[in-house]
Amino acid sequence: MPEKVLFIQGNEACAEGAIAAGCRFFAGYPITPSTEIAEAMSEKLPRVGGKFIQMEDEIASISAITGASVAGLKAMTATSGPGFSLMQEGIGYACMAEIPVVIVNVMRGGPSTGLPTKTSQADVMQARWGTHGDHYLIALAPESVRETFYLTIKSFNLAEKYRVPVILLMDETIGHMREKVVLPDYSELHIENRVTPIVPPQWYKPYEVTTDFITPMAPFGTGYRYNITGLTHDEMGFPTNKENEIASKLNKLRDKILRATADIVDYETLYTEDANTLIISFGSASRAAKEAVKYLRSHRRKVGFFRPITIWPFPEKELAQIIKKVDRIFVAEVNQGQLIEEIRKVECYHKKIYGINRYDGETITPNQIISKIKEARE
């Protein structure tokens, strides 16, 4: 497809990115503010030979995309807060069975039904710890419509490469915002596909512990028959109660992610070289934070900016190096304070940390950030 210029929503950019990444199966249930993703996928997938299905609920949706992925398709679903809650057991199953899927959560206010048409960033901790047990997954957060396109592609690339669920943490502001986006020629994009086995079916171990902890994945229906279960299992996929096999399996889920953080983690910095004050933000809130930084720099304040693009795994090492050089840290987020707790874990130099929070359904503004920084200085 040649390069084209569009004026689209973040939700529409997400659908464009999914198609570009090779997604050929979408299952979902309409829920504000993510519904435009399903609408766009229902229109686009049939044109490229893909399948769209509206499920009866979000539990069925996560189950359907898991099954489609096992059959060899790149698969995605999209939802918001209440639906994301319903998906948690299915996400845990995909983690345990090492099935690559992409889950888009366009965050809205909560808890419960909350604020369906208002913005929020309050699902940060749920994305990491929503499902039970020791598990590891990846979560990315875009700040613009353009970045939504590219991070959707990256979500699929990471899911396929590491055989893991990847969560795209958008928020209502990004989902419904319209911006001019120049989409590239899809043939020029870097697209990852899962590694498939080269051994004959009788030699295949579907959960073998390899040197990089990523086992080749054979699509069902290609002659490879193996057991898939949410129970802790051995290298052949059968349930086990042996202590060494249990520990080996859980270590595999951990190590394939933590040993690859240099490849997975992404972040953005501005003016951190001489900064004595650091603003940290993500998603739509980072747009306001950048404007605040530019204003303060124009008034001779040495303010820097850090944005985690990869929320999980959190870019701890990268942030720690910057924190060493600053005196004060401000964390701007559209919730009562979730990302700030990760900053407190990273910060070990006894710096002052302030939260700048908004959670009334509206997006945070540059003036709120500027006022908080001036107030703290006084």
C-alpha positions in Angstrom: 0.0 0.0 0.0 1.5 3.4 -1.0 2.0 6.2 1.5 -1.2 8.1 2.4 -2.3 11.1 4.5 -5.3 10.7 6.8 -7.1 12.8 9.4 -8.2 10.2 11.8 -8.9 9.3 15.4 -6.5 7.4 17.6 -8.9 4.4 17.6 -8.9 4.4 13.8 -5.1 4.6 13.8 -5.0 1.6 16.0 -7.1 -0.4 13.5 -4.8 0.8 10.7 -1.8 -0.3 12.7 -3.3 -3.7 13.4 -3.9 -4.4 9.7 -0.4 -3.2 8.8 1.0 -5.6 11.4 -0.7 -8.6 9.9 -3.7 -8.9 12.3 -6.2 -11.1 10.6 -8.6 -11.9 13.4 -10.5 -9.5 15.8 -13.1 -10.5 18.4 -14.7 -8.0 20.6 -17.7 -6.5 22.3 -18.7 -2.8 21.8 -17.8 -0.6 24.7 -17.2 3.1 24.9 -14.6 4.6 24.3 -13.0 1.8 22.2 -15.9 1.0 19.9 -14.5 2.7 16.8 -11.6 0.2 16.8 -14.1 -2.7 16.4 -16.1 -0.7 13.8 -13.0 -0.1 11.7 -11.8 -3.7 12.0 -15.2 -5.0 10.9 -14.8 -2.9 7.8 -11.1 -3.5 7.1 -10.5 -7.2 8.0 -12.8 -8.7 5.3 -10.9 -6.7 2.6 -7.6 -8.4 3.5 -9.0 -11.9 4.0 -9.3 -11.6 7.8 -12.2 -12.4 10.2 -14.2 -10.1 12.5 -16.6 -11.4 15.0 -18.7 -9.6 17.6 -18.8 -11.7 20.7 -21.4 -11.9 23.5 -19.0 -10.4 26.0 -15.4 -9.7 26.8 -14.8 -13.1 28.4 -15.7 -14.7 25.1 -13.6 -12.1 23.2 -10.3 -12.8 25.0 -11.0 -16.6 24.6 -11.7 -16.2 20.9 -8.5 -14.3 20.1 -6.5 -16.8 22.1 -7.9 -19.6 20.0 -7.3 -17.8 16.8 -3.7 -17.2 17.8 -3.2 -20.9 18.5 -4.5 -21.6 15.0 -1.7 -19.3 13.6 -3.4 -15.9 13.2 -2.3 -12.6 14.6 -5.3 -11.7 16.8 -6.5 -8.6 18.7 -9.4 -7.4 20.8 -10.2 -3.9 22.1 -12.1 -2.8 25.2 -12.3 -0.4 28.1 -12.3 -0.6 31.9 -15.2 -3.0 32.7 -14.4 -5.2 29.8 -10.8 -5.2 30.6 -11.7 -6.5 34.1 -13.7 -9.3 32.6 -10.7 -10.3 30.5 -8.2 -10.8 33.3 -8.6 -14.6 33.7 -8.2 -15.0 29.9 -5.1 -12.8 30.0 -3.6 -15.0 32.7 -4.3 -18.1 30.6 -2.5 -16.5 27.6 0.4 -15.7 29.8 0.6 -19.3 31.2 0.1 -20.9 27.8 2.4 -18.4 26.1 0.0 -17.4 23.4 0.6 -14.1 21.6 -2.4 -11.7 21.6 -2.9 -8.0 21.6 -5.4 -6.4 24.0 -6.2 -2.7 23.5 -7.6 -0.9 26.6 -8.9 2.6 25.8 -9.0 3.8 29.4 -12.0 5.6 30.9 -13.0 6.7 34.4 -13.9 4.1 37.0 -14.3 2.1 39.1 -17.3 0.0 38.0 -19.2 1.7 35.1 -17.6 5.0 36.1 -17.3 7.6 33.4 -17.9 5.9 30.0 -17.3 9.0 27.9 -14.5 10.6 30.0 -10.8 10.1 30.0 -8.6 8.4 32.6 -5.3 6.7 33.1 -6.3 4.7 36.1 -5.7 1.2 34.7 -1.9 1.3 34.8 -1.6 -1.1 37.8 -4.4 -3.3 36.5 -2.5 -3.8 33.2 0.4 -5.2 35.1 -1.2 -7.0 38.1 -4.8 -7.5 36.9 -4.6 -11.3 36.5 -3.5 -13.4 39.5 -0.3 -15.2 40.1 3.3 -14.5 39.1 3.2 -13.4 35.5 4.9 -11.1 33.1 3.5 -9.2 30.1 4.2 -6.0 28.1 2.2 -2.8 28.1 2.7 0.2 25.8 1.1 3.7 26.1 0.9 6.1 23.0 0.7 9.9 23.3 -0.6 10.7 19.8 -2.6 9.4 17.0 0.5 8.8 14.9 2.2 7.0 17.7 -0.9 4.8 18.2 -0.4 3.5 14.7 3.2 2.6 15.3 2.8 1.2 18.8 0.0 -1.0 17.6 2.4 -2.5 15.2 5.1 -2.8 17.9 2.5 -4.5 20.2 2.0 -7.2 17.6 5.8 -7.5 17.0 6.5 -8.0 20.7 3.6 -10.4 21.2 4.8 -12.6 18.3 8.5 -12.4 19.2 8.1 -13.2 22.9 4.9 -15.3 22.9 3.2 -13.1 25.4 0.0 -10.9 25.7 0.7 -7.3 25.0 -1.5 -4.5 26.2 -1.9 -1.2 24.4 -2.9 1.3 27.1 -4.6 4.1 25.2 -6.9 6.6 27.0 -10.1 8.2 25.9 -8.3 11.4 24.9 -6.0 9.6 22.5 -8.7 7.3 21.3 -11.1 10.1 20.2 -8.5 12.7 19.3 -8.2 13.5 15.5 -4.8 14.3 14.0 -3.2 14.4 10.6 -1.2 11.1 10.2 1.0 10.1 7.3 0.8 6.4 7.0 3.9 4.7 5.4 4.0 2.2 2.6 3.3 -1.0 4.6 5.9 -2.9 2.7 8.6 -0.7 4.4 7.5 -1.6 7.9 9.4 -4.0 10.1 7.0 -6.8 11.0 7.8 -9.7 13.3 6.3 -13.1 12.9 6.4 -15.9 15.5 9.1 -18.5 15.1 7.7 -21.9 14.1 9.4 -25.3 14.8 11.8 -26.8 12.3 11.8 -30.3 13.9 9.3 -33.0 12.9 6.1 -33.2 15.0 7.3 -36.2 17.0 10.3 -34.3 18.3 8.5 -31.1 19.1 8.3 -29.9 22.7 5.8 -27.0 22.8 7.2 -25.5 26.0 10.9 -26.4 25.8 13.2 -24.2 27.8 15.4 -22.7 25.1 18.5 -20.5 25.6 16.3 -17.3 25.0 13.3 -18.9 26.8 11.2 -18.4 23.7 9.9 -21.7 22.3 8.9 -22.0 18.6 5.1 -22.1 18.3 3.4 -24.6 15.9 0.0 -23.5 14.6 -2.7 -26.1 15.2 -3.7 -27.8 12.1 -0.3 -28.1 10.6 0.5 -31.6 11.9 1.8 -30.6 15.3 -0.5 -31.9 18.1 0.2 -30.8 21.7 -1.6 -30.1 24.9 -2.5 -26.5 26.0 -3.6 -25.8 29.5 -3.8 -23.0 32.0 -2.4 -25.4 34.6 1.3 -25.2 35.4 2.8 -27.6 32.9 6.0 -29.4 31.8 7.8 -29.0 28.5 5.2 -31.2 26.7 2.3 -29.0 27.9 1.0 -31.6 30.4 0.0 -30.5 34.0 2.7 -31.1 36.6 3.1 -31.0 40.4 6.9 -31.5 40.3 8.6 -28.7 42.1 11.5 -28.3 39.6 9.1 -28.3 36.6 6.8 -25.7 38.3 9.8 -23.4 39.1 11.2 -23.9 35.6 7.9 -22.9 34.0 7.4 -19.8 36.1 11.1 -18.8 35.6 10.6 -19.1 31.9 7.6 -16.7 31.9 9.7 -14.2 33.8 13.1 -14.5 32.2 12.0 -14.3 28.5 10.8 -10.8 29.4 13.3 -9.5 31.9 16.3 -10.7 30.0 15.0 -8.8 26.9 14.3 -5.4 28.4 16.9 -3.7 26.3 14.9 -4.8 23.2 11.4 -4.2 24.7 11.7 -1.0 26.7 11.2 2.4 25.0 11.1 5.9 26.4 11.4 9.6 25.5 13.4 12.3 27.1 13.6 16.1 26.7 16.2 18.5 28.2 17.4 16.1 30.8 21.1 16.9 30.3 21.1 20.1 32.5 17.7 19.6 34.4 17.4 20.0 38.1 13.7 19.4 38.0 12.1 16.4 36.1 8.5 16.0 35.0 7.4 12.4 34.3 4.3 11.6 32.4 2.8 9.2 29.8 0.0 8.9 27.3 -2.2 12.0 26.7 -1.0 13.6 29.9 2.5 13.8 28.5 1.3 16.3 25.9 0.4 18.8 28.6 3.7 18.0 30.4 5.7 18.8 27.3 4.0 22.2 26.9 4.7 22.9 30.6 8.3 22.0 30.1 8.7 24.3 27.1 7.1 27.2 29.0 9.3 26.7 32.0 12.4 26.4 29.9 11.5 29.7 28.2 11.4 31.2 31.7 14.9 29.9 32.5 13.8 27.0 34.6 16.0 23.9 34.2 13.2 21.5 33.7 13.5 18.1 31.9 11.0 15.5 30.8 10.8 11.7 30.9 8.1 9.6 29.3 7.8 5.8 29.6 6.5 4.5 26.3 6.8 1.0 27.6 4.9 1.1 30.9 5.6 -2.6 31.6 8.4 -3.6 32.0 9.0 -0.2 33.5 12.2 1.6 32.3 13.7 1.6 35.8 17.4 1.6 34.8 17.0 4.3 32.3 15.0 6.6 34.6 17.4 5.9 37.5 20.3 7.5 35.6 18.3 10.7 35.0 17.0 10.9 38.5 20.5 11.0 39.9 21.0 14.4 38.4 17.8 16.2 39.5 16.6 17.6 42.8 12.8 17.4 42.4 10.5 15.0 40.5 6.9 15.7 39.4 4.7 12.9 38.1 1.7 14.1 36.1 -1.0 11.5 35.5 -4.8 11.4 35.0 -5.5 9.3 38.1 -5.1 9.6 41.9 -1.5 8.4 41.7 -0.4 5.0 40.2 2.8 5.6 38.1 4.2 7.6 40.9 4.5 4.5 43.0 6.9 3.0 40.4 8.9 6.2 40.5 9.2 5.9 44.3 10.6 2.4 43.8 13.2 3.6 41.3 14.1 6.7 43.3 16.8 5.8 45.9 18.5 9.2 46.2 16.1 10.8 48.6 14.7 13.3 46.1 11.4 15.2 46.6 8.6 13.6 44.5 5.3 15.4 43.9 2.2 14.0 42.3 0.2 16.2 39.9 -3.1 14.4 39.5 -6.5 15.0 37.8 -9.3 12.5 38.0 -12.5 14.4 37.3 -12.9 13.0 33.8 -11.1 15.9 32.1 -7.5 15.9 30.8 -4.7 17.5 32.7 -3.6 20.9 31.5 -0.2 22.6 31.1 -1.3 25.3 33.5 -2.0 22.8 36.2 1.4 21.3 35.9 3.1 24.8 35.8 1.2 26.0 38.9 2.1 22.9 40.9 5.8 23.3 40.1 5.7 27.0 41.0 3.8 26.2 44.2 6.3 23.5 45.3 9.2 25.9 44.6 7.7 28.5 46.8 
